[in-house]
Amino acid sequence: MPHFTIDVLADQCGVTPANIRSWQRYGLLKPHRDHSGQRFFDHSHIARIAAIVEWLHQGVALSDMLALFNGEVMRPSANWSHCQQQLLVHCESFRPQKLRSLIWRYGREIPPAIFVDEVIRPLRRWLNVGKQPHLDMSRVLLDTALTEYATFLLSSVRKRPAATLLMMSFDLQDPLELWLEAIRYAGDGFRVEVMSGALAEPDLSRVAAEHIMIWSERALTVSQQRLYDGWLASGFYVFLAGPGARRLAASGG
């Protein structure tokens, strides 16, 4: 039976090694040991992680999962609401250090895609509704802490060999969106570089990255579409992300 290291297991399952270590602390994963005492994982752990991730998608708290694995019936959880409330408490009371610590903790416990899409983006949408002045401090504090966390992740991934991913944007109404995507892709193991300003028609001829993500808030202009099609025809591994990409996909373009 194949044996995996924690890094290989993380790659196989689309999570991070930090996620796996955190789930071990909750008692949800127990590595095997070989005759020399070295820890290893196998296919049974892949199935276990799949179950953990599925429950996380449903908002089940990690602290409840061991009981679920043991066959106990649990009441529905509103874990993401709880996570969001905890983050908001530190924002509203202006406790940046506690906020950073909580973001780091959730980053260890929750796979990046779920953390970004289920926890952070809904919370930021709520903070941004109507641009209420009394929420300005909380909104800016949260965005600052998330940017710090993203740069920490990017620096960590750069210490090991990985495929490179350059992120840039045609237009950018919300600069943090690129950093949230950076959290997602750094969690997937990419060495991410972020260009945080908008470039209406970037020149990729000097770019050596193996993959390039172009964020677009709006549908592409005629010149941008021509530019993008030219990149694809020239062999660049480039892809679109953001609302503009979703509109293009919906239109069948």
Secondary structure, DSSP 8 states (H G I E B T S, - for coil): ---B-HHHHHHHHTS-HHHHHHHHHTTS---EE-TTS-EEB-HHHHHHHHHHHHHHHTT--HHHHHHHHTT-------HHHHHHHHHHHHHHTT-HHHHHHHHHHHHHHS-HHHIIIIIIHHHHHHHHGGG-GGGHHHHHHHHHHHHHHHHHHHHHHTTS---EEEEEES--S-THHHHHHHHHHHHTT-EEEEEEEE-SS---TT---SEEEEE-SS---HHHHHHHHHHHHTT--EEEESHHHHHHHHTT-
